[in-house]
Amino acid sequence: MFKSLLNFFKRKPATGSTGENQATADGLRKYAKVTYVTPARQRGEKRVSFNASDLHRVMDPRASYPLICSAIDSKKFTEFARVSLVKREGAKQGASARWTFKIL
């Protein structure tokens, strides 16, 4: 009886806690590159802009704004996407964060 009560109160893992559906910084960087940078590069554009709320809308509810902002603000993103940050506007870690990158 006691064991069954303990099992009842055990914390159950949240949906997506296996990492399969969970947003990661690398996943966000890859999505941003494939969705924004690569098409702009193929169109011959010199710059590309996007904001955190665009990424959050697609990754929601698994991606928090701090995760999104830190993933895109990182040097790893500029190297991975072969871009250079031109302008960073808006909140440090919020929906209004907006990036403009020069495509290298």
N, C-alpha and C positions, 0 to 999 in steps of 0.2 A: 504494500500500500504506500509506504513512504517513498519507494523508488518511483512509483507512478506519479506521485505528487511532484517530485523533483523533476521528472521528465516534462511534466506539464508546465513548469515555470522556467525551464531552460530557454535561453534566448535562441530563437530560430534565425538562421542567416537571412539577410535581406535578399530580395530578388536581384539577380545579377551580381551577387557577391563573388561568383566564381571568376570574375574578370572577363567573362565572355561578352557581356553586354555593358560592362562598366567603361566609362570614358576614361582614357588615359591621355597624358600629355603627348605622347608619341602619336596616338590616334588622332588627336586634335590637329597636330602639326601636319600629318599626312592628309587629313580632310581639307585643311586650308590650302595646302599646296595643290591638291588635285582639283579642288573646286574653284579656286580663285587665281592662283599664280599660273598654273599650266595653261589654262584657256587664254589668259591674257598674253602669255608668252607666244602662244600659237597665233594669236591675232596680230602680233607684232607691236603690242602696246609697250610703252616704256615704264608705266607705273600701274600699280594695282592697289585698290583700297577695299577694306572690309572692316566690319565692326564685331564686337564680342556678342552682341545680341543675335547676329546672323548665325554664328556658330552655336550659340546656346539654343536657338530655335530648332536646329537640326539634331543636336545631341541631347536635348532636354529629355528627361530630367536628370540625366546622369552626369552632366558637366556643369560644374559650378563656375561662376564668373572668375573667382580667383584662379582656378585651374586653367581656364581658357586664357586669361591674361598672362599668367606666368609662362604658359606653353608658347604663346606667340611672341612675348617679349624676349624670350631666350635667344642666346647666340646660336643655339642648336637649330632653331627655326630658320634663321637667316642663312646658315650654311646649308641646311637640308634643301631649302627651296631656292637657293642661289638668288637671294634678294638682299637689298640694303635698305634699312629703315630710313625714310625721308622725314616722316612726321608721325608723332604719337599724340593723339588728342583724347580728351575725356578723362573719366575716372581712372585711377590706378588699377582698380579691380572691380569694374562694374559694367553694366550694359552699355554705357555710353563710350566705352573704350573704342577708339578707332585708329587703325594703322594705315599708313600709306607707305608702300615699298617701291623702290626702284628695282626693276627687273634687270638682272645682270646677264 
